[in-house]
Amino acid sequence: MTPRTPVEVLDLAAALKKENPARTAAQIQRILADHAGLVADGPDAAAALR
C-alpha cells in the first residue's frame, strides 16, 4: 500500500510541530497549503501528525 501523503510533506509537518509545539494541526495545514498546495488532495493535517 502506497501512502497518500508524500514523505516530504510529513517531514515538513513534523518539523513545523517540533519548531513550535503549540502550533495546531489547522495552523500546520495552512502552512503546508501555502507551500504550493501540498495538502490539497491529502489527508487532514491532524492525521499527518499522528
BARODREN-196388 format. One line per 10 residues: number of its first residue (from 1); their letters; for each residue x negated, y negated, z of N, C-alpha, C. Coordinates in Angstrom, 2 decimals, always signed. Atoms other than C-alpha are relative to their C-alpha. Layout:
! BARODREN-196388
NUM) a) X/Y/Z/X/Y/Z/X/Y/Z; ...
! end
This chain:
! BARODREN-196388
1) mtprtpvevl) -0.84/+1.17/+0.00/+0.00/+0.00/+0.00/-0.89/-1.24/+0.00; +0.78/+1.23/+0.12/-1.41/-3.36/-1.04/+0.65/-1.10/+0.82; -0.56/+1.11/-0.77/-0.98/-6.25/+1.38/+0.53/-1.10/-0.92; -0.58/+1.08/+0.80/+1.24/-9.05/+0.06/-0.76/-1.29/+0.18; +0.70/+1.25/-0.28/-0.84/-11.77/+1.67/-1.49/+0.21/-0.23; +1.43/-0.15/+0.25/-4.37/-12.24/+0.34/-0.82/-0.15/+1.30; +0.87/+0.03/-1.17/-7.13/-11.69/+2.88/-0.50/-1.42/+0.28; +0.49/+1.37/-0.18/-8.40/-15.22/+2.28/+1.01/-0.87/+0.74; -1.05/+0.78/-0.66/-5.06/-16.67/+3.38/+0.09/+0.40/+1.47; -0.05/-0.46/-1.38/-5.00/-14.53/+6.52/-1.20/-0.51/+0.79
11) dlaaalkken) +1.21/+0.52/-0.66/-8.58/-15.55/+7.32/+0.14/-1.48/+0.32; -0.19/+1.43/-0.23/-7.70/-19.22/+6.93/+1.01/-0.24/+1.12; -1.00/+0.13/-1.06/-4.61/-18.83/+9.13/-0.62/+0.30/+1.36; +0.66/-0.35/-1.26/-6.69/-17.14/+11.82/-0.99/-1.08/+0.42; +0.96/+1.06/-0.31/-9.37/-19.83/+11.61/+0.71/-1.26/+0.49; -0.76/+1.18/-0.43/-6.77/-22.59/+11.93/+0.51/+0.18/+1.43; -0.50/-0.27/-1.35/-5.30/-20.94/+15.04/-1.15/-0.02/+1.00; +1.16/-0.01/-0.89/-8.76/-20.39/+16.55/-0.50/-1.42/+0.24; +0.44/+1.38/-0.11/-9.67/-24.02/+15.86/+0.87/-0.79/+0.98; -0.93/+0.71/-0.88/-6.57/-25.23/+17.72/+1.07/+0.98/+0.45
21) partaaqiqr) -0.94/-1.01/-0.46/-4.78/-22.53/+19.76/+1.42/-0.52/+0.26; -1.33/+0.56/-0.24/-1.89/-24.91/+20.46/+0.78/-0.18/-1.30; -0.65/+0.16/+1.30/-1.13/-25.09/+16.73/+1.04/+1.10/-0.18; -1.08/-0.98/+0.16/+2.19/-23.40/+15.96/-0.10/+0.68/-1.37; -0.05/-0.71/+1.27/+2.86/-20.91/+13.18/+0.58/-0.89/-1.09; -0.59/+0.92/+0.97/+5.02/-23.54/+11.46/-1.03/-1.03/-0.47; +1.04/+0.96/+0.38/+2.13/-26.01/+11.52/-1.02/+0.66/-0.93; +0.97/-0.73/+0.83/-0.23/-23.40/+10.09/+0.60/+0.26/-1.38; -0.67/-0.24/+1.28/+2.31/-22.56/+7.39/-0.03/-1.26/-0.86; +0.04/+1.25/+0.75/+2.49/-26.23/+6.38/-1.41/-0.29/-0.52
31) iladhaglva) +1.38/+0.21/+0.42/-1.31/-26.47/+6.27/-0.35/+0.92/-1.17; +0.28/-0.95/+1.07/-1.55/-23.34/+4.13/+0.73/-0.42/-1.28; -0.77/+0.44/+1.16/+1.17/-24.65/+1.82/-0.66/-1.20/-0.66; +0.71/+1.17/+0.54/-0.77/-27.90/+1.44/-1.24/+0.41/-0.78; +1.18/-0.50/+0.72/-3.73/-25.84/+0.23/+0.47/+0.82/-1.20; -0.40/-0.60/+1.29/-2.23/-25.09/-3.20/+1.13/+1.00/+0.11; -1.18/-0.86/-0.10/+0.96/-23.39/-2.00/-0.32/+1.45/+0.26; +0.45/-1.37/-0.22/-0.82/-20.33/-0.71/+1.04/+0.91/+0.63; -0.98/-0.86/-0.66/+2.14/-19.08/+1.35/+1.37/-0.07/-0.63; -1.31/+0.18/+0.61/+4.95/-19.97/-1.01/+0.69/+1.33/-0.29
41) dgpdaaaalr) -0.60/-1.28/+0.34/+5.50/-16.34/-2.04/-0.31/+1.08/+1.01; +0.41/-1.00/-0.98/+4.10/-14.61/+1.02/+0.89/+0.00/+1.24; -0.78/-0.05/-1.24/+5.41/-13.76/+4.47/-0.14/-1.29/+0.77; +0.10/+1.22/-0.80/+6.03/-16.45/+7.02/-1.28/+0.01/+0.83; +1.27/+0.14/-0.70/+3.08/-17.74/+9.00/-0.03/+0.79/+1.29; -0.04/-0.76/-1.25/+4.21/-16.08/+12.21/-0.41/+1.45/-0.24; +0.36/-1.39/+0.33/+3.91/-12.67/+10.57/-1.49/+0.09/-0.32; +1.43/+0.00/+0.36/+0.48/-13.57/+9.22/-0.88/-0.08/+1.24; +0.81/+0.18/-1.21/-0.73/-14.47/+12.71/+0.09/+1.16/+0.98; -0.13/-1.15/-0.91/+0.36/-11.23/+14.35/-1.16/+0.94/-0.13
! end
